[in-house]
Amino acid sequence: MKKHKRDVSNRHFDRGYMAGNQGKSRDDCPHSQQNHREQWLAGWRDGRSDYWDGVTGSATLPRMHSI
């Protein structure tokens, strides 16, 4: 079975979400291109919100796009 490549914007969102949910700073964003950075920061904001609400572990999976 062939694997389909995931959408790059979803990947940036997911990685930003994971960083935010782990309590990392938004200054840790590795992207310099505006559209990649926006997707990463959108994920980071959602992840940070869940982090503050105490949502961790497998409870975060429904929020992710492609895991």
C-alpha positions in Angstrom: 0.0 0.0 0.0 1.4 3.4 -0.9 1.7 6.1 1.6 0.3 9.5 0.7 2.3 12.4 1.6 0.7 14.5 4.3 -0.1 18.1 3.6 2.8 20.3 4.6 0.6 22.8 6.4 -1.0 20.1 8.5 2.5 18.9 9.4 3.5 22.4 10.5 0.3 22.8 12.5 0.8 19.4 14.2 4.4 20.1 15.2 3.4 23.5 16.5 0.6 21.9 18.5 3.0 19.4 20.0 5.4 22.2 21.0 2.7 24.2 22.6 1.3 21.2 24.4 4.8 20.5 25.8 5.0 24.0 27.2 7.6 25.3 24.8 7.9 29.0 23.8 6.5 30.3 20.6 10.0 31.7 20.0 11.0 28.1 19.2 9.3 28.2 15.9 11.7 26.9 13.3 10.1 28.5 10.3 11.0 31.8 8.6 8.6 31.6 5.7 5.4 33.5 6.6 2.8 30.8 5.7 4.7 28.0 7.4 5.2 30.1 10.5 1.5 31.0 10.6 0.5 27.3 10.5 3.0 26.4 13.2 1.9 29.3 15.4 -1.8 28.3 15.0 -1.0 24.8 16.2 1.1 26.2 19.0 -1.8 28.4 20.2 -4.1 25.4 20.2 -1.5 23.2 22.0 -0.8 25.9 24.5 -4.5 26.3 25.3 -4.8 22.5 25.8 -1.6 22.6 28.0 -3.2 25.2 30.2 -6.4 23.2 30.4 -4.5 20.1 31.4 -5.2 18.1 28.2 -2.1 15.9 27.7 -1.2 12.4 26.4 -3.6 10.5 24.3 -6.3 13.1 24.9 -4.5 15.4 22.4 -4.8 13.0 19.5 -8.2 14.1 18.3 -6.7 17.7 17.9 -4.0 16.5 15.6 -4.5 16.3 11.9 -2.4 13.3 10.9 -1.3 11.0 13.7 
